[in-house]
Amino acid sequence: MVAQPAKAAAAAEPSTTDNLISIIIPVLNDADALKKLLPDLQKDRLLGHEVLIVDGGSVDGSVTYASALADRVLMTGTGRGRQMNLGAEQAQHSILLFLHADSKLPTNALASISKILEEPARHWGRFDVILDANGIMYRVIESMMNLRSRITAVATGDQGIFVRRLSFHEAGSFDAIPIMEDIALSKALRKQSRPACLSAKIITSARRWQQQGTMKTILQMWLLRFAYFMGIKPDKLAHFYRSPEKSVREDKV
């Protein structure tokens, strides 16, 4: 459990090709979320898949709780891209799934990933997303997120990005930036192929919309994306994107 550089060096592919999956979960004070997520992943571990927790400096007991329910708990500095790169570097299997701690996978998610990536032309993909809140506005938000992703071939982290391990390293891994690292990776990966957009829905937290207000959050996200498209550096954008509970987190952008 040693600190790693912000952008991990590419690791060699496993000596034997498998269709098993390394689930990489970056955490920062996510103990409550892990208590909902990790028990559900134990059946996948029994099938040979692995769960890697990459902690960015939690002080809420996340590491202690995860130690009993993950294959490995890794430690590094804060920064989701940095954390996920370390997980990818240490992964044992040929497929990587980057999963947010406040998410819940759909039924048979890992089998669906393995099957779709058997197609030679497929290098990566993501799930549709559904928010864990009731109300027509949330259905509209998630529908727009899923449609936008299909049109642009860009995935966000809360959609559960999965990718062949070799393709991930060929894309250059995650950039060491405080925000938009999932957007940057998507743009690199779509040079290899468009994403497989699985209609099975991953459940993710609606916390930001609930605490900041739906219209305010939508406007903030649109402005941040537009600013990023126009070339404003993520370091500057991060100042305007603050989680209600954590200082700089990249959720839901």
Backbone torsions as a table, in degrees:
resi	resn	phi	psi	omega
1	MET	NA	76.3	-177.6
2	VAL	-119.6	153.8	178.8
3	ALA	-65.4	144.9	-178.5
4	GLN	-121.5	159.2	176.6
5	PRO	-63.5	161.1	-174.5
6	ALA	-59.6	-34.7	-179.4
7	LYS	-124.4	109.5	-174.0
8	ALA	-69.4	146.2	175.9
9	ALA	-70.2	152.3	-179.7
10	ALA	-63.4	133.9	177.3
11	ALA	-95.5	153.1	179.1
12	ALA	-67.9	147.6	174.8
13	GLU	-63.6	150.1	174.2
14	PRO	-54.6	148.1	-176.0
15	SER	-64.7	-27.5	176.5
16	THR	-120.7	135.7	179.9
17	THR	-74.1	131.3	177.0
18	ASP	-131.9	172.4	175.0
19	ASN	-112.4	23.2	176.7
20	LEU	-83.8	161.7	-169.7
21	ILE	-124.7	137.4	170.6
22	SER	-99.7	115.5	179.8
23	ILE	-92.0	117.1	-174.5
24	ILE	-109.5	120.0	-174.4
25	ILE	-121.6	106.4	174.8
26	PRO	-77.9	135.6	-178.0
27	VAL	-133.1	151.6	171.2
28	LEU	-153.2	101.8	-177.0
29	ASN	55.7	51.3	-177.4
30	ASP	-114.7	30.6	-175.4
31	ALA	-57.8	-43.8	-178.4
32	ASP	-63.3	-41.9	179.0
33	ALA	-66.4	-40.3	-179.8
34	LEU	-63.2	-32.3	179.4
35	LYS	-67.0	-21.4	175.1
36	LYS	-91.1	-34.1	-173.4
37	LEU	-83.9	-50.8	-168.7
38	LEU	-63.8	-37.5	177.0
39	PRO	-58.1	-34.6	179.7
40	ASP	-68.9	-21.3	-176.7
41	LEU	-90.7	-3.0	-176.8
42	GLN	-67.6	-33.8	177.7
43	LYS	-65.3	-31.7	178.0
44	ASP	-72.7	-35.5	176.2
45	ARG	-63.6	-37.1	178.8
46	LEU	-64.8	-24.5	178.5
47	LEU	-86.2	-1.8	176.9
48	GLY	107.3	-7.9	175.2
49	HIS	-73.1	160.3	-179.6
50	GLU	-122.5	153.1	178.3
51	VAL	-118.6	122.4	177.5
52	LEU	-116.3	122.3	174.0
53	ILE	-97.8	129.8	177.5
54	VAL	-119.6	109.1	-173.4
55	ASP	-94.0	137.8	-178.6
56	GLY	-104.4	20.4	177.9
57	GLY	115.2	36.3	-178.2
58	SER	-66.2	148.9	176.2
59	VAL	-127.1	15.9	-175.3
60	ASP	-110.5	12.4	-179.8
61	GLY	90.9	7.8	-179.9
62	SER	-56.7	-45.5	-176.7
63	VAL	-64.7	-44.8	-179.8
64	THR	-61.4	-45.3	-179.8
65	TYR	-65.5	-45.3	-175.2
66	ALA	-67.7	-27.4	-174.4
67	SER	-57.5	-31.5	-177.9
68	ALA	-85.6	-14.4	-172.3
69	LEU	-123.8	7.5	177.8
70	ALA	-123.8	156.8	177.7
71	ASP	-71.5	-36.3	176.5
72	ARG	-149.9	146.2	172.0
73	VAL	-118.0	119.1	-177.2
74	LEU	-108.5	152.1	-178.0
75	MET	-122.5	136.8	175.4
76	THR	-155.8	-174.3	178.2
77	GLY	-75.5	167.5	179.3
78	THR	-67.6	143.7	-179.5
79	GLY	135.5	111.3	-171.9
80	ARG	-59.6	-42.0	178.3
81	GLY	-60.6	-44.3	178.5
82	ARG	-60.4	-44.2	-179.5
83	GLN	-63.8	-45.3	-177.4
84	MET	-69.3	-33.7	175.4
85	ASN	-62.4	-40.8	177.9
86	LEU	-64.0	-42.5	176.9
87	GLY	-60.3	-41.9	178.9
88	ALA	-65.0	-37.7	179.4
89	GLU	-64.1	-36.6	-176.1
90	GLN	-91.3	-5.7	-176.2
91	ALA	-64.8	146.0	-177.2
92	GLN	-99.7	-15.8	-172.7
93	HIS	-109.9	169.5	-171.0
94	SER	-87.1	-5.5	176.7
95	ILE	-123.9	136.3	179.3
96	LEU	-112.3	136.3	172.9
97	LEU	-124.6	117.9	179.3
98	PHE	-95.7	117.3	-170.7
99	LEU	-125.7	131.9	175.0
100	HIS	-74.4	147.0	-177.3
101	ALA	-64.9	-27.8	-177.9
102	ASP	-94.7	28.9	-179.3
103	SER	-115.3	165.0	175.6
104	LYS	-137.2	124.5	-177.1
105	LEU	-72.9	149.5	173.7
106	PRO	-71.1	166.0	178.8
107	THR	-60.3	137.5	178.0
108	ASN	59.3	30.9	-177.0
109	ALA	-61.4	-45.4	-175.1
110	LEU	-69.6	-35.9	176.0
111	ALA	-64.1	-38.0	178.5
112	SER	-65.2	-40.7	178.7
113	ILE	-63.2	-49.0	-179.1
114	SER	-58.5	-41.7	-177.3
115	LYS	-67.3	-45.9	-176.5
116	ILE	-67.4	-32.6	-179.1
117	LEU	-83.6	0.6	170.0
118	GLU	-71.1	-22.2	178.3
119	GLU	-72.1	122.9	-175.3
120	PRO	-56.3	-30.7	-176.9
121	ALA	-80.8	-7.6	-178.7
122	ARG	-96.8	128.4	178.1
123	HIS	-114.5	-24.8	-175.0
124	TRP	-162.0	174.9	179.4
125	GLY	-177.3	-171.3	-179.6
126	ARG	-159.8	168.8	176.6
127	PHE	-98.3	159.2	162.8
128	ASP	-66.6	161.3	-176.3
129	VAL	-123.4	147.6	171.7
130	ILE	-132.8	138.6	-178.6
131	LEU	-87.6	145.6	-175.3
132	ASP	-87.3	52.9	179.1
133	ALA	-146.2	150.0	178.9
134	ASN	-90.8	150.4	177.8
135	GLY	130.2	143.3	-176.0
136	ILE	-62.8	-33.3	-179.2
137	MET	-62.2	-38.5	179.1
138	TYR	-67.6	-34.1	177.2
139	ARG	-67.0	-37.0	177.6
140	VAL	-66.4	-45.1	-178.6
141	ILE	-58.6	-50.6	-176.3
142	GLU	-67.5	-34.4	177.3
143	SER	-64.1	-41.1	178.7
144	MET	-67.9	-38.2	177.2
145	MET	-60.2	-45.2	-177.3
146	ASN	-69.5	-40.4	178.5
147	LEU	-65.6	-46.0	179.7
148	ARG	-57.7	-41.7	-179.5
149	SER	-63.8	-39.6	178.7
150	ARG	-65.8	-39.8	-177.2
151	ILE	-71.7	-43.2	-172.7
152	THR	-90.6	-14.2	-173.9
153	ALA	60.0	35.8	176.9
154	VAL	-123.0	133.2	179.5
155	ALA	-115.0	149.2	173.8
156	THR	-104.3	161.5	-173.7
157	GLY	-61.1	-31.0	-178.7
158	ASP	-74.0	-4.4	175.6
159	GLN	-91.1	3.0	176.2
160	GLY	70.3	68.6	-178.5
161	ILE	-68.2	127.6	174.1
162	PHE	-122.6	149.9	-171.2
163	VAL	-160.4	147.1	170.5
164	ARG	-61.7	139.4	-175.5
165	ARG	-59.9	-43.5	179.8
166	LEU	-64.6	-40.8	179.2
167	SER	-63.4	-37.8	178.2
168	PHE	-59.9	-46.6	-179.0
169	HIS	-70.9	-34.8	176.9
170	GLU	-65.3	-28.5	177.6
171	ALA	-78.0	-9.1	177.6
172	GLY	96.8	9.9	179.8
173	SER	64.1	-172.1	178.0
174	PHE	-76.8	141.0	173.0
175	ASP	-70.3	147.3	178.5
176	ALA	-83.1	69.8	-179.2
177	ILE	-126.9	152.7	-173.2
178	PRO	-77.9	-11.6	-176.9
179	ILE	-158.3	153.6	178.5
180	MET	72.5	14.4	-179.8
181	GLU	-66.0	-30.2	178.1
182	ASP	-72.0	-36.1	177.4
183	ILE	-65.6	-44.4	179.6
184	ALA	-62.5	-42.1	178.3
185	LEU	-64.5	-42.3	178.8
186	SER	-57.7	-43.0	-179.1
187	LYS	-65.6	-34.0	176.6
188	ALA	-72.7	-40.7	-177.5
189	LEU	-70.5	-33.0	-177.1
190	ARG	-70.9	-7.9	170.5
191	LYS	-71.7	-23.5	177.5
192	GLN	-88.4	-40.5	176.0
193	SER	-169.5	160.0	169.1
194	ARG	-71.0	153.9	-178.3
195	PRO	-73.1	147.9	168.5
196	ALA	-76.7	117.3	-177.5
197	CYS	-99.8	95.4	-177.0
198	LEU	-77.5	132.1	-177.3
199	SER	-77.2	-16.2	173.5
200	ALA	-59.6	140.7	-168.9
201	LYS	-104.3	127.5	172.4
202	ILE	-88.9	131.5	-179.5
203	ILE	-86.7	131.0	179.7
204	THR	-135.8	165.5	-171.5
205	SER	-73.8	138.6	173.9
206	ALA	-99.1	16.3	-172.7
207	ARG	-53.4	-47.0	-175.8
208	ARG	-61.7	-45.4	-179.8
209	TRP	-63.9	-37.9	-178.8
210	GLN	-68.2	-38.6	-174.6
211	GLN	-86.7	-30.9	-178.0
212	GLN	-100.9	-15.7	-175.2
213	GLY	98.6	139.0	-173.3
214	THR	-65.6	-48.8	-175.4
215	MET	-68.3	-39.2	178.1
216	LYS	-62.1	-41.8	-179.1
217	THR	-68.1	-43.1	178.3
218	ILE	-60.2	-46.6	179.6
219	LEU	-61.6	-42.5	179.5
220	GLN	-60.3	-44.3	-178.7
221	MET	-65.2	-43.4	178.5
222	TRP	-61.0	-44.0	-179.7
223	LEU	-64.7	-40.9	178.9
224	LEU	-64.5	-43.4	178.8
225	ARG	-63.8	-42.4	179.4
226	PHE	-63.5	-42.8	179.2
227	ALA	-62.9	-40.8	178.7
228	TYR	-64.9	-41.7	177.8
229	PHE	-61.5	-34.3	-178.8
230	MET	-81.0	-2.6	172.9
231	GLY	100.9	6.8	177.2
232	ILE	-70.7	134.5	-173.5
233	LYS	-66.4	140.4	178.7
234	PRO	-57.4	-31.0	178.5
235	ASP	-59.1	-37.0	178.8
236	LYS	-77.1	-37.4	-179.7
237	LEU	-65.7	-33.8	-177.1
238	ALA	-59.8	-27.9	179.9
239	HIS	-62.8	-28.6	-176.9
240	PHE	-97.1	2.6	-177.8
241	TYR	-123.8	101.6	-177.8
242	ARG	-123.8	130.0	174.7
243	SER	-69.3	150.1	177.2
244	PRO	-60.0	-24.4	-173.2
245	GLU	-118.9	-17.7	-175.0
246	LYS	-131.1	148.5	-169.5
247	SER	-63.7	-58.6	179.1
248	VAL	-133.3	102.6	176.0
249	ARG	-127.3	152.0	-171.8
250	GLU	-99.4	16.7	-175.2
251	ASP	-58.5	135.7	163.8
252	LYS	67.1	15.3	177.0
253	VAL	-87.0	NA	NA
